[in-house]
Amino acid sequence: MLNNIGLPGLLLIAVVVLVLFGRGKISSLMGEVGKGITAFKKGVDDSKKEIEDETVEAAVDVTPVEEKDKA
């Protein structure tokens, strides 16, 4: 059903939404959506950095230790 909306249908929907809600309401709504996307991206980046930091801290040095007293 949604596969055949096309450009005229999308334009009609956009005009109806604009008439119902008004330009100011849509503008403020899009601003809030933008802030939400920015906060989400920041949260994802922070969690990636935290995971990388934990991985580095958990890394164990497996280099064999030379024993100097066995000669």
N, C-alpha and C positions, 0 to 999 in steps of 0.2 A: 504494500500500500504506500509506504513512504518512498519507494524507489522512483516513482514517477511524479514527484511534486514539481520539479523543474524550477527554473529561474523565475518565471511569472508567479508561481505559487509562493516562493520564498519572499518575493517583493511584496505580495499581498499580505502575507503574515507579518512582515516588518512594518508595513503601514498600519495595520490594525493594532499591533502592539504599541506603536508610537501614538496613535490616537487615544488608546485606552489609558496609557500611563503617563503620557506627556514627556517632553524632552528632558526636563529637569530630573524627573524621577529615574529615567533610564540612565542618564548621565551619572547620577550618584550611585546607582546600582552597579554600573560598569566600573566605577572607581573602586568600590568595595570588592568586586571580583578581582580586580588587578592587585589590590593589597593582599587579598587571600592567596593568590597565585605566588606573589613575591614571598610571603611568609612560608608557604609550603616549600618553595625552592630553597629558602634559607634553612629550613628544618632538615631537608634531605641532605644538603651540603654539610651541615653541622653533624648529622648522624654518621655520614661517610667519614668525616674527619675523626670523629670519636672512635669509630671501629678501627680505622687505620692506626690511631695512636695506641689502642689496646693491643693490636696485633704486634706492633713494634715493641711494646713493653713486655709482652708474653714471649717474645722470641728468646730462645735459649741458645747460648754459645756452646756448640758441640765440638769445638776444637780440642783435640787431645792434648793433655798436659804432659810435658816432658819431665821425666823424673831424673834429677841430677845426682841422686845419691846411689844409684844402682851400678856404678862403675867400679 
